[in-house]
Amino acid sequence: MTELHLHNIDSEDIEELLLKVEDSFEFRFEGNEMQHVKTFGELCDHISNKFSQESTEGCTTQQAFYKLRKALIETLKVDRNKITVNTLLEDILPRNNRLSVVEKLEENLGFKLAILRPPSVVTGFLAAILLVSLIVLFVGLPFGLFGLAFSIVGFWIAKKTGKEFEVKTVGEVAEKMTRENYLKSRRNPKTYNRKEIEKVLIDLFSDKLGIEKANLTREASLY
């Protein structure tokens, strides 16, 4: 089994991940409080100990599904029996009004789902322009700056107007909610389930950093 070493991962990616941990669990890391954390298991324990909420039983992913189903029923005006964990998003969220419906769904839930993205061909094209513009900067500053501006604005527009799904099913959305909006996804946001925090962190690290879950053992080194 390959040993996990986070120093091989871009520091900006790690910082962005820790911000997502803070947002999902609704706390903040202070100063050098994690200096003593050396393994993934110690990280999980340290994060678990930061919760001030009461620890109770209850699967958060299941609660997230019920909360999501309720929001979908109210937003789409559909029968609850039509919404299961295996329901395909494309079957209930047609492309023609997908952006507005997802926005209403997010308003109902009270947080962003971030389930839409632009087509890969668009992001690939803009990434190519960005790369070429960085090279052109050294030989033709005005053209390079124009290309950079075009690609940056293009990425912003693509992100705002993208209609492709990040995930495929309602159940996958519930799992995403649990990773990225843990407390808000629970029936009672003043509670948490200590027993599932490690699994949530494994899912979050794997999803955001592309690390194999099998490598995220408690003994895995962070340095």
Order of alpha helices (4+ residues) and beta strands (2+ residues): alpha-alpha-beta-alpha-alpha-alpha-beta-alpha-alpha-beta-alpha-alpha-beta-alpha
